Amino acid sequence: MTVYFESTDDSMAMSWMTPDQTAGKVLPYLFSQCESINCRSVAPMQDSPAARTTYSARVLAKSDFVVKMSANETFVGTYNETHNESRFHNQIPIPCYLIAIAVGDIEYRSLGYRVGVITEPSMMDGVAWELSSLETLLDSTEAYLTEYIWGNYTVLILPPSFPFGGMENPLLTFASPTIIVGDKSQVYVATHEIAHSWTGNEVTCQDWESFWLNEGFTVFNERKVSGILHGADFAQTEALLGNASLWGDMSNYGLDNTYSSIHPVLKGDNPDNAFSEVPYEKGFQFLHYIESVIGEDAMQEFLQHYILEHSLTSINVATARATWERW
């Protein structure tokens, strides 16, 4: 069966930048943001993290533009006198909020045997220097958790007007240029997005009320790797700053508001309205407490068991709890 579907320029998932909004000011720029429920505005998808899918894409763009997606690039060539054709395939089933595309004046540079960066040519030297430790971050996270299943890891640093901190699209992590500060002090953002390769992308929350399974686990893993690489004081400082942000968000919602809890009750509300530091930092604190009871070695063993048992599935809090109780 073939489904024909047409979107519009007003798609919630797509952002269109003018040349003046980019760093190089050469070409317009397109990027997507499908999380949490915006993929439905570009494709006829079951727009829920419970549903996973492989995908292929064929993209035509004017010859001056480079196209990248959260999938393996299988072909790039001339389509006609004015346009190029790019093809992509992701053979690993993912929730549709991880489908991503970026089109613009961008280029790729390898930083190791399986890591690299993509950005505008005018930003490339600074980006490559700032993220030169990317391979170490990936190797260290893999050593703490389980085998990295996605093949290559690439960070795309977007133009200055990109309004998000980062987005963990597999094979094409989006990151804000605000992490490129000249002293590598913001590279922990890349550690967070790398950790999502396991908790979020490989093991995914089944619904947005279980979002802390993505973010709390990822913050915990991020800080474990940061502690391994930079010392316990570095990770504890991250946690202290995160707790301050958590309290601010809880105060804004109201301490009795369900959105201040680790398990918000959405009741049909747009999940974006519950987006805050709560699932990140409360999730982290809960897992940190568990580690304080069972010890670091046992916690690492549990995390590895949790990932391997639920690899490439979407689970809810009840399943996560049952995993803990069986283990």
Backbone torsions as a table, in degrees:
resi	resn	phi	psi	omega
1	MET	NA	137.6	177.2
2	THR	-112.9	130.4	176.7
3	VAL	-107.6	123.6	177.0
4	TYR	-97.9	127.8	-172.9
5	PHE	-139.6	136.1	179.8
6	GLU	-129.2	129.6	178.7
7	SER	-99.6	-173.8	179.9
8	THR	-131.6	172.8	176.9
9	ASP	-66.2	-14.3	-178.5
10	ASP	-93.0	11.9	179.0
11	SER	-52.6	130.6	-179.5
12	MET	-63.1	-25.0	-175.4
13	ALA	-82.6	-16.1	-172.2
14	MET	-110.6	135.2	174.9
15	SER	-118.6	130.2	-176.7
16	TRP	-112.6	119.3	-179.6
17	MET	-103.8	143.4	171.4
18	THR	-79.6	163.1	177.1
19	PRO	-54.6	-35.9	-179.0
20	ASP	-65.7	-19.2	179.2
21	GLN	-88.3	-1.1	178.2
22	THR	-100.3	170.3	179.3
23	ALA	-73.2	-44.0	-176.9
24	GLY	-83.4	-19.3	178.7
25	LYS	57.4	34.8	-177.9
26	VAL	-100.5	-50.7	-174.5
27	LEU	-130.4	158.2	168.2
28	PRO	-61.8	169.7	-174.7
29	TYR	-143.1	138.1	175.9
30	LEU	-122.8	134.1	169.9
31	PHE	-143.1	156.3	-177.4
32	SER	-109.0	158.2	170.1
33	GLN	-147.1	93.1	-175.1
34	CYS	-85.1	-24.9	177.8
35	GLU	-69.0	133.5	5.1
36	SER	-98.0	-40.2	-175.7
37	ILE	-129.5	40.4	-178.2
38	ASN	-101.2	-9.3	-179.6
39	CYS	-62.4	-28.3	179.6
40	ARG	-61.5	-17.7	-179.6
41	SER	-85.4	-4.6	177.4
42	VAL	-125.2	-13.5	-178.4
43	ALA	-154.3	149.5	-179.3
44	PRO	-78.6	73.0	-173.8
45	MET	-106.1	155.1	163.6
46	GLN	-75.8	94.4	-167.5
47	ASP	-81.7	70.7	179.7
48	SER	-142.5	141.8	177.0
49	PRO	-66.0	-11.8	177.3
50	ALA	-70.5	-25.1	-177.5
51	ALA	-98.8	130.1	179.8
52	ARG	-117.9	149.0	-177.2
53	THR	-151.8	150.1	164.0
54	THR	-85.5	165.3	176.8
55	TYR	-154.9	152.6	171.2
56	SER	-126.3	155.0	-179.5
57	ALA	-146.8	147.1	173.7
58	ARG	-126.9	119.0	-172.5
59	VAL	-121.1	128.2	173.6
60	LEU	-104.4	131.0	178.9
61	ALA	-144.6	152.9	177.4
62	LYS	-55.6	149.4	-168.2
63	SER	-60.5	-23.2	179.8
64	ASP	-73.7	-17.7	-172.2
65	PHE	-95.5	148.9	172.6
66	VAL	-110.7	136.7	-178.2
67	VAL	-112.6	134.1	174.2
68	LYS	-133.5	148.1	178.9
69	MET	-139.5	168.6	177.9
70	SER	-81.7	58.0	-176.6
71	ALA	-161.4	167.0	177.9
72	ASN	-75.4	133.6	178.8
73	GLU	-78.5	119.5	-175.3
74	THR	-106.7	-17.8	-179.9
75	PHE	-163.7	137.8	168.9
76	VAL	-138.8	124.8	-178.8
77	GLY	-163.6	177.8	-178.6
78	THR	-76.1	131.2	176.3
79	TYR	-94.8	-47.0	174.0
80	ASN	-156.2	-163.7	-175.1
81	GLU	-65.3	-23.0	-174.5
82	THR	-117.0	-14.8	-172.5
83	HIS	-129.2	149.8	169.8
84	ASN	-105.1	158.4	176.4
85	GLU	-117.4	132.9	176.2
86	SER	-124.5	137.8	178.5
87	ARG	-123.6	146.4	-175.8
88	PHE	-140.0	152.9	175.7
89	HIS	-149.4	129.5	172.0
90	ASN	-115.2	110.8	-174.7
91	GLN	-89.1	-2.8	178.7
92	ILE	-98.2	124.3	-177.9
93	PRO	-64.9	129.3	-178.1
94	ILE	-131.5	156.1	169.5
95	PRO	-66.8	148.7	-170.3
96	CYS	-67.9	-16.2	177.8
97	TYR	-68.6	-9.9	177.5
98	LEU	-95.6	0.9	171.5
99	ILE	-71.7	128.6	-174.3
100	ALA	-145.4	153.0	177.0
101	ILE	-144.6	146.1	171.5
102	ALA	-139.7	135.7	-178.8
103	VAL	-137.0	128.7	178.6
104	GLY	173.3	-160.1	175.8
105	ASP	-86.2	81.2	-174.1
106	ILE	-132.1	158.5	179.6
107	GLU	-145.2	162.1	-177.2
108	TYR	-110.2	143.3	171.0
109	ARG	-137.0	129.4	177.6
110	SER	-74.5	139.1	175.1
111	LEU	-118.0	9.7	-178.8
112	GLY	168.1	-175.5	-172.5
113	TYR	-70.6	-18.2	178.1
114	ARG	-142.4	15.7	179.4
115	VAL	-130.1	153.3	178.1
116	GLY	-166.6	174.6	179.8
117	VAL	-130.1	152.9	175.3
118	ILE	-128.6	135.1	174.4
119	THR	-166.8	-176.8	176.5
120	GLU	-70.5	147.4	-177.9
121	PRO	-54.9	-36.1	-178.1
122	SER	-69.3	-17.0	-179.0
123	MET	-104.4	-9.3	-165.8
124	MET	-60.6	-46.3	-175.8
125	ASP	-60.8	-44.4	179.2
126	GLY	-66.2	-40.2	179.2
127	VAL	-65.3	-46.1	-178.5
128	ALA	-62.3	-38.9	178.0
129	TRP	-67.9	-44.9	-176.7
130	GLU	-62.9	-35.8	-175.6
131	LEU	-105.2	26.2	-177.4
132	SER	-64.9	-19.0	179.8
133	SER	-91.7	13.0	-173.9
134	LEU	-57.3	-41.3	-178.4
135	GLU	-66.0	-38.0	176.8
136	THR	-62.9	-41.7	178.9
137	LEU	-62.4	-44.0	-180.0
138	LEU	-65.8	-45.4	-179.6
139	ASP	-62.2	-39.3	-177.7
140	SER	-70.2	-37.9	178.1
141	THR	-68.0	-41.3	178.0
142	GLU	-62.0	-40.2	-179.5
143	ALA	-65.9	-33.9	179.9
144	TYR	-77.0	-34.5	-175.4
145	LEU	-105.3	-114.8	-177.1
146	THR	-133.1	-176.5	-177.9
147	GLU	-60.3	137.5	175.9
148	TYR	-75.7	120.2	-169.2
149	ILE	-97.1	-4.5	-167.1
150	TRP	-95.0	-0.7	-180.0
151	GLY	85.4	-104.0	179.1
152	ASN	-91.3	159.7	174.5
153	TYR	-128.4	124.0	-176.6
154	THR	-131.2	133.3	174.5
155	VAL	-105.7	128.2	174.4
156	LEU	-103.9	115.2	176.0
157	ILE	-88.9	117.6	-173.4
158	LEU	-84.4	173.6	180.0
159	PRO	-64.0	166.3	-175.2
160	PRO	-57.8	-24.7	-177.6
161	SER	-87.3	5.8	177.3
162	PHE	-62.2	123.7	-169.0
163	PRO	-92.8	9.3	-177.7
164	PHE	-119.6	161.2	175.6
165	GLY	-75.0	-47.2	179.4
166	GLY	-171.8	161.5	176.9
167	MET	-145.1	127.3	-166.1
168	GLU	-83.8	30.9	180.0
169	ASN	-49.7	126.6	-179.0
170	PRO	-61.9	139.8	179.7
171	LEU	69.3	-4.7	-179.1
172	LEU	-157.8	64.5	177.2
173	THR	-63.4	129.5	174.0
174	PHE	-90.2	138.5	177.4
175	ALA	-142.5	148.2	179.7
176	SER	-74.1	144.5	174.9
177	PRO	-67.1	-8.4	177.2
178	THR	-67.2	-14.3	176.2
179	ILE	-81.7	-8.5	179.0
180	ILE	-94.9	88.7	-172.5
181	VAL	-112.1	-6.1	176.1
182	GLY	97.1	-4.5	179.5
183	ASP	-132.8	8.8	177.3
184	LYS	64.8	17.3	-175.9
185	SER	-76.9	-15.2	-177.8
186	GLN	-106.2	13.8	-176.6
187	VAL	-67.5	-17.2	177.5
188	TYR	-57.8	-25.6	175.6
189	VAL	-60.4	-41.2	177.5
190	ALA	-65.1	-36.2	177.4
191	THR	-61.4	-40.7	178.4
192	HIS	-61.5	-48.1	-177.4
193	GLU	-67.7	-35.0	175.3
194	ILE	-62.0	-44.5	-178.7
195	ALA	-61.7	-28.6	176.4
196	HIS	-62.0	-20.7	178.3
197	SER	-56.9	-28.8	177.8
198	TRP	-97.0	-55.1	-175.2
199	THR	-105.1	100.1	-174.4
200	GLY	132.4	-53.1	-178.7
201	ASN	-94.2	-47.4	178.5
202	GLU	-80.1	-47.4	172.9
203	VAL	-113.9	119.8	-169.1
204	THR	-119.7	146.6	173.2
205	CYS	-64.0	144.2	-177.6
206	GLN	-81.7	-25.3	179.2
207	ASP	-148.8	164.2	-173.3
208	TRP	-77.0	-11.0	171.5
209	GLU	-76.2	-14.9	176.0
210	SER	-102.9	21.7	-173.5
211	PHE	-57.5	-27.4	-178.8
212	TRP	-64.7	-21.0	175.2
213	LEU	-63.5	-32.1	172.6
214	ASN	-74.0	-55.4	-166.4
215	GLU	-86.4	-40.2	179.7
216	GLY	-64.1	-45.1	177.3
217	PHE	-62.3	-39.0	-177.5
218	THR	-68.9	-41.9	176.4
219	VAL	-61.9	-41.7	178.1
220	PHE	-59.7	-48.8	-179.4
221	ASN	-64.6	-41.0	177.9
222	GLU	-56.4	-45.9	-175.7
223	ARG	-74.9	-27.5	173.4
224	LYS	-65.2	-45.1	179.4
225	VAL	-66.2	-42.0	177.3
226	SER	-59.8	-40.6	178.4
227	GLY	-65.1	-39.1	178.4
228	ILE	-63.7	-41.9	-174.3
229	LEU	-84.3	-35.6	-171.2
230	HIS	-119.8	-3.4	178.7
231	GLY	102.8	156.8	-176.2
232	ALA	-62.4	-34.7	-178.6
233	ASP	-62.5	-37.0	179.0
234	PHE	-61.9	-48.2	-178.7
235	ALA	-65.7	-38.6	179.5
236	GLN	-67.2	-35.4	176.5
237	THR	-65.7	-41.8	174.8
238	GLU	-56.7	-44.3	-178.4
239	ALA	-66.0	-39.0	178.7
240	LEU	-63.5	-45.3	178.0
241	LEU	-64.9	-38.6	178.3
242	GLY	-64.4	-36.6	179.3
243	ASN	-66.1	-36.6	177.4
244	ALA	-63.7	-42.1	177.7
245	SER	-65.6	-39.1	178.0
246	LEU	-59.0	-48.2	-178.1
247	TRP	-63.3	-36.8	177.9
248	GLY	-62.2	-44.1	-179.5
249	ASP	-69.1	-39.8	178.2
250	MET	-63.6	-38.9	179.0
251	SER	-65.8	-37.7	179.5
252	ASN	-67.1	-40.8	178.1
253	TYR	-71.7	-34.9	-168.3
254	GLY	104.7	130.8	-172.2
255	LEU	-64.5	-22.5	178.7
256	ASP	-93.7	-1.2	179.7
257	ASN	-74.6	137.3	179.9
258	THR	-59.0	-26.1	179.4
259	TYR	-73.2	-8.9	173.4
260	SER	-88.5	-1.6	-179.6
261	SER	-96.4	164.5	179.2
262	ILE	-71.4	-17.3	-179.5
263	HIS	-128.4	81.1	-177.9
264	PRO	-65.9	148.8	175.9
265	VAL	-103.8	108.0	-171.2
266	LEU	-79.4	-35.3	179.9
267	LYS	50.2	44.5	177.6
268	GLY	85.0	-2.1	178.6
269	ASP	-70.9	154.0	174.1
270	ASN	-61.6	126.2	-178.8
271	PRO	-55.7	-27.4	179.6
272	ASP	-60.9	-25.8	-179.5
273	ASN	-72.5	-16.7	177.3
274	ALA	-100.1	5.6	-176.7
275	PHE	-75.7	124.6	-179.6
276	SER	-164.7	-170.2	176.1
277	GLU	-77.4	-7.9	-174.2
278	VAL	-59.0	-55.2	-179.4
279	PRO	-62.9	-29.9	178.2
280	TYR	-68.3	-58.6	-168.9
281	GLU	-84.5	-37.4	174.4
282	LYS	-66.6	-38.5	175.9
283	GLY	-61.7	-44.8	177.3
284	PHE	-59.3	-47.5	-176.5
285	GLN	-63.6	-37.7	177.3
286	PHE	-62.4	-46.1	-179.8
287	LEU	-69.2	-35.7	176.9
288	HIS	-63.5	-38.2	176.8
289	TYR	-63.0	-45.6	178.6
290	ILE	-57.7	-43.3	179.7
291	GLU	-62.1	-37.4	-179.7
292	SER	-64.8	-23.4	179.8
293	VAL	-87.4	-43.2	-172.5
294	ILE	-99.6	-15.3	179.5
295	GLY	98.3	157.0	-174.6
296	GLU	-65.2	-42.5	-177.2
297	ASP	-65.2	-43.1	179.5
298	ALA	-66.7	-36.7	179.2
299	MET	-64.4	-43.7	177.5
300	GLN	-62.1	-40.5	178.5
301	GLU	-62.8	-41.8	178.9
302	PHE	-64.2	-44.1	-178.9
303	LEU	-60.8	-41.8	178.1
304	GLN	-64.1	-42.2	177.0
305	HIS	-62.1	-44.3	-179.1
306	TYR	-59.7	-44.7	-178.7
307	ILE	-68.6	-45.5	-178.3
308	LEU	-66.7	-37.2	-179.0
309	GLU	-68.5	-34.0	-173.7
310	HIS	-112.3	18.5	-178.1
311	SER	-54.5	129.7	177.7
312	LEU	60.7	35.3	172.1
313	THR	-130.1	164.3	175.2
314	SER	-113.0	126.9	-173.7
315	ILE	-128.0	161.2	175.7
316	ASN	-108.9	-177.5	-175.5
317	VAL	-65.1	-36.6	179.5
318	ALA	-61.2	-40.5	178.3
319	THR	-67.6	-41.2	177.9
320	ALA	-61.7	-41.8	178.7
321	ARG	-65.0	-42.6	179.3
322	ALA	-62.4	-36.4	177.1
323	THR	-61.2	-44.0	178.4
324	TRP	-62.6	-44.7	-175.7
325	GLU	-69.3	-32.6	177.2
326	ARG	-74.3	-33.6	-174.1
327	TRP	-71.1	NA	NA
